[in-house]
Amino acid sequence: MATRRYGRASGNKVRRAMHEMKRGKLKSGRSGRRVKSRKQAIAIGLSEARRAGAKVPARKKSH
């Protein structure tokens, strides 16, 4: 039996980010541009969940 990788709170953050992206209201961090890609919306939701202390695996490190 495997444990859950992502907590419920992180799912809620991603859902909210996707909803905002579909409505054209989600903006990226420093530049403030509108987010259009699905992957970017998910990444923003997960990073917000991490900051809030939700159960989310650590980011993959790029070399």
N, C-alpha and C positions, 0 to 999 in steps of 0.2 A: 504494500500500500504506500503510494507516494504522497508526500505532503504538498500542499499548495505552494507554488512558487511566488505567486502574486496575491496580496491580500485584497479584501473587498474594497477598502478605501482607495487603493491604487486603480482598481477598475472604474470606480466612480469618477476619479480625476480624468482618466483617459476618455470616458464617455462624455464628460463635460467639454473636454478639449475638442473632440470630434464634432460635437454639436455646434460649438462656436465656429469651427472651421467651415462646416457646411453652410452656416448662416453668413460667412464672410466677416466674422468679427474677431477671429483668432489672429494675434500678431506675434511675430517672433521677437526675441529679447531686445538686443541693442538697436538693431536697425528699425524695428517697429513696422516692418513690412507685413502685409497680409500673408498668412500661411495658406498654401494651396495643396500641398502634398499630404496624403494620408499618413505616410511614415513620419513626417515631421510633426504632425498633430499628435500622434501616439507618443513620440519622443518628448514633446513638451508636457503632456499629461503625466508621463512617468517621472520626469524630473521634478515636477511640482509635487508629486506623491512622495518622492524621496525627501524633499525639503520638509514636508509635513510629518515625516517620520513613519510613513506607511511601510508595509512589508513589500519591498521591491528588491530584486537582486541588484548587485552593484553593476555599474556600467562596464561594458567591455573596454579594456584599455587598448588604444591604438599604439602601435610601435612607432 
